[in-house]
Amino acid sequence: MSLSHRPGELVGWERFAAPSEFSESPLAQAFRQPVLLGLFLPIQAGGWSASTYPRTTDWRFDYNRDLVLKAEQLGFDLVFALSQWLPKGGYGGVFDGHALDSFMTTAALTAVTQRIVLISTIHVLYGPMHPLHLAKYAATLDHISGGRWGINVVTGHRAVEHEMFGSHRIEHDRRYELAAEFLEVVQRLWADNENWSFKGESPWKLDGAYVTPKPRFGRPVLVNATGSDAGISFAARYSDVVFITSPTGSSFDSAIASLPVHAARVKEAARDVGREVRTLLNPMVISRETEKETWDYHDAIVAHIDRDPEASFNRFDSDAHAWRGRVGRDAPKRRAIGGNIEVIGTPEQVVEQFVQLKRAGIDGLQLSFYDFQPDLEFFGDRILPLMKQAGLRF
Ligand SMILES: Cc1cc2nc3c(=O)[nH]c(=O)nc-3n(C[C@H](O)[C@H](O)[C@H](O)COP(=O)(O)O)c2cc1C
């Protein structure tokens, strides 16, 4: 049988089975935890912090592989890496542009890990990439990892990245329409047991296309990050997990006030189309044994803010809605700390803030640190046991 689609029409939405619907899938197992726990790998120079205060954090593969193995040993559920395509010099200063490719890095990690779920951030509209390519690559990684791999779907909010691919940035909401069509095609290739043909309005055409092996648990894990209406509707239809950001900036107190309504809205959008999504937030955790040590560490990071005039995530034009909350007097300091929300304090204070985030409707914490290797070690020794005591982790 060959199914085809009328030209000039976007594919309609179809609900495909999610990995969480298979009780033995790694995602379903992770979802049994009271709070999902992830690590945001620093595969790009500077990680998330525009500070020159000395640290081990390194974009190289061996450093990141060791972090993943440590996270897996500690029982983390997920690791993510970001994807960026930047011209020479990157964002400047510590963000000098050195970055491993997210897809290739997490693909390589499937072979050296056993249990943790690995998420690749992939720009699906650059090139453009053909859905048959991604369907086949994904089926391969699903097979190698035993269903432990997934995609963080990104559409490209920076004009410069589209230009690097010889194109122009596509209008914000239109990007989500095209990404939706891309995912409809990819999901059909993962699900269909017959050859499939397709001709749509988009650049993608298929004639008798087929993919095997099929993903083990319906499809790989799907994630996206958004704060816009179009992005939230997209997440409702396709994602298992949605990265949300604080609509009111990264300081804990302002974020905790706005997150409950925002998180509830994202989950409701999914329920409206008969699905369920989990919300994920990415805090930067700064913690030491005592309050004094913690704030000394924080102040040292801030005191070493990168003075390179171009060292800024704002160097390139972005139309992302999700970060519009972070402006104002404190912006340079926030740039030194990084992260979508700051969780600063002793281990007890950090866990208290995590408890508040859970109450605010946050289902998962995707952690980043300033100095990844020792800070992850400290997290495992001092914070994780308290998370267990507080009922946030088994
Ligand atoms: C935690 C987080 C991680 C992200 N990682 C990437 C990334 O690696 N590459 C990228 O191009 N965009 C990344 N984004 C940007 C999103 O893809 C998206 O463009 C942004 O959230 C704006 O979406 P919106 O305009 O729908 O709110 C990330 C966003 C968040 C919140």
The ligand as an SDF file (V2000), in Angstrom:
LIG
                    3D

 31 33  0  0  0  0  0  0  0  0999 V2000
   16.6590   25.0920   27.8750 C   0  0  0  0  0  0  0  0  0  0  0  0
   16.6690   25.4950   26.4490 C   0  0  0  0  0  0  0  0  0  0  0  0
   17.5900   24.9370   25.5770 C   0  0  0  0  0  0  0  0  0  0  0  0
   17.6290   25.3120   24.2490 C   0  0  0  0  0  0  0  0  0  0  0  0
   18.5590   24.7820   23.4260 N   0  0  0  0  0  0  0  0  0  0  0  0
   18.6480   25.2370   22.1430 C   0  0  0  0  0  0  0  0  0  0  0  0
   19.6600   24.7700   21.2940 C   0  0  0  0  0  0  0  0  0  0  0  0
   20.4630   23.9550   21.6840 O   0  0  0  0  0  0  0  0  0  0  0  0
   19.7270   25.2670   20.0450 N   0  0  0  0  0  0  0  0  0  0  0  0
   18.8410   26.1920   19.5700 C   0  0  0  0  0  0  0  0  0  0  0  0
   18.9510   26.6040   18.4250 O   0  0  0  0  0  0  0  0  0  0  0  0
   17.8630   26.6420   20.3640 N   0  0  0  0  0  0  0  0  0  0  0  0
   17.7670   26.2000   21.6210 C   0  0  0  0  0  0  0  0  0  0  0  0
   16.7960   26.6860   22.4260 N   0  0  0  0  0  0  0  0  0  0  0  0
   15.8620   27.6570   21.8680 C   0  0  0  0  0  0  0  0  0  0  0  0
   14.5790   27.0150   21.4810 C   0  0  0  0  0  0  0  0  0  0  0  0
   14.7740   26.1020   20.4470 O   0  0  0  0  0  0  0  0  0  0  0  0
   13.5890   28.0690   21.0210 C   0  0  0  0  0  0  0  0  0  0  0  0
   14.0670   28.7360   19.8930 O   0  0  0  0  0  0  0  0  0  0  0  0
   13.3650   29.0700   22.0870 C   0  0  0  0  0  0  0  0  0  0  0  0
   13.0220   28.4210   23.2640 O   0  0  0  0  0  0  0  0  0  0  0  0
   12.2980   30.0490   21.6770 C   0  0  0  0  0  0  0  0  0  0  0  0
   11.1220   29.3980   21.3650 O   0  0  0  0  0  0  0  0  0  0  0  0
    9.8040   30.2410   21.3570 P   0  0  0  0  0  0  0  0  0  0  0  0
   10.0760   31.4510   20.4810 O   0  0  0  0  0  0  0  0  0  0  0  0
    8.7680   29.3110   20.8180 O   0  0  0  0  0  0  0  0  0  0  0  0
    9.5760   30.6440   22.7790 O   0  0  0  0  0  0  0  0  0  0  0  0
   16.7340   26.2820   23.7610 C   0  0  0  0  0  0  0  0  0  0  0  0
   15.7950   26.8350   24.6260 C   0  0  0  0  0  0  0  0  0  0  0  0
   15.7640   26.4530   25.9560 C   0  0  0  0  0  0  0  0  0  0  0  0
   14.7420   27.0710   26.8450 C   0  0  0  0  0  0  0  0  0  0  0  0
  1  2  1  0
  2  3  1  0
  2 30  2  0
  3  4  2  0
  4  5  1  0
  4 28  1  0
  5  6  2  0
  6  7  1  0
  6 13  1  0
  7  8  2  0
  7  9  1  0
  9 10  1  0
 10 11  2  0
 10 12  1  0
 12 13  2  0
 13 14  1  0
 14 15  1  0
 14 28  1  0
 15 16  1  0
 16 17  1  0
 16 18  1  0
 18 19  1  0
 18 20  1  0
 20 21  1  0
 20 22  1  0
 22 23  1  0
 23 24  1  0
 24 25  2  0
 24 26  1  0
 24 27  1  0
 28 29  2  0
 29 30  1  0
 30 31  1  0
M  END
$$$$
